[in-house]
Amino acid sequence: MEVPELPLRKIIHVDMDAFYASVAQLDDPSLVGKPIAVGGSGRRGVVSAASYEARKFGVRSAMAGALAAKLCPELIFVKTNFERYKEISDKVRKVFFEYTDLVEPLSLDEAYLDVTENKKGNPSASLIAQDIRAKIKKRTGLNASAGISINKFIAKVASDVNKPNGQKTVPPEEVLEFLEALDIKKFYGVGKVMKEKMYRHGIYTGLDLKGKSLEFLEEHFGKSGGYYYNIVRGIHTSQVKSERTRKSLAAERTFNENISSEIFMLEKLEHIADEVERRLKKSNVAGKTVTLKIKYSDFTLQTRSKTLALYIADKHLIMETVKELLFQEGMKNSVRLLGISMSNLNNDKKEVLKVSEEKKYDVQLKLEF
């Protein structure tokens, strides 16, 4: 099998197992082995995370709490504790930086690491992943899974193969075989809607996807066609970025009761603007584009934006534009969620990347992975 000649990188994707739920079980041992859901309680609650015991009943993140309770009558709801999650996440990231400075966090519970050249001088990315997972367990009491391969895409997919508390390595000589056998729904980035669209075109596996021409994929999947054409061939050139430029900053609130009056909406938006101002100042940025997000009681979503001539970060200036956007047109229904975001930020400097010298790989080489 022919693999395209690409820069050799050794990428690890580390993903904490059921992070929020596992933290709750760590802090309250009486919850160990029981089906729990983080968040989700209350008439409008939404599950933020579920333990593996709860997942056996079909409970998933982003599911309505009422539905989760129906699927699993024994389900225990626990409150979110972001300060605690952040505390443990910081410990995990300290472990990462003991091995490499090329760490790209995706969220509190997962990150990419480029260990092509690492602080331990260890040529085996698989052994490094083992060490990292062991240290995380020792220092936090939590389990992590990992995927190891030649690029971020494959490492991300691989990290899910042996969950929980496992790892999967896909070395260069196995890349194409791994991707060809992969169920299309396992491809990172292929959600429910895209999966159904793929199915309609007879694409059920990586091999099916690989059998489609670039022209076919672009015709039926638009700009994403080229992306799918490349990833099934093991081509994904995105580098691990140790510094990421923030593109936008936002805050939003979901209400227990629907709001039907603009006066009440303005009161809520004042509090949201306070939070946006706080986050802007904490990040030392300002923005030109103000966006108002409105989700109605029928779950339809609407956004209204305005780009200003100057950068702003002050709550009162933000609210001036928000009021203008709010009264731009009448409300079509009562409102269940409001949000404010700032984009077009004044931090558009080029991302700082620390990239090791590119090397080429050949599938005939038995590289230490």
Secondary structure, DSSP 8 states (H G I E B T S, - for coil): ------B---EEEEEETTHHHHHHHHH-GGGTTS-EEEE--STT-BEEEE-HHHHTTT--TT-BHHHHHHH-TT-EEE---HHHHHHHHHHHHHHHHTT-S-EEEEETTEEEEE-SS-TT----HHHHHHHHHHHHHHHHS--EEEEEESSHHHHHHHTTTT-SS-EEE--GGGHHHHHHHSBGGGSTT--HHHHHHHHHTT--BHHHHHTS-HHHHHHHHTTHHHHHHHHTTT-------SS----EEEEEEEEEEEE--HHHHHHHHHHHHHHHHHHHHHHT--EEEEEEEEEETT--EEEEEEEEEEEE--HHHHHHHHHHHHTTS--SS-EEEEEEEEEEES-------------B--TTS----
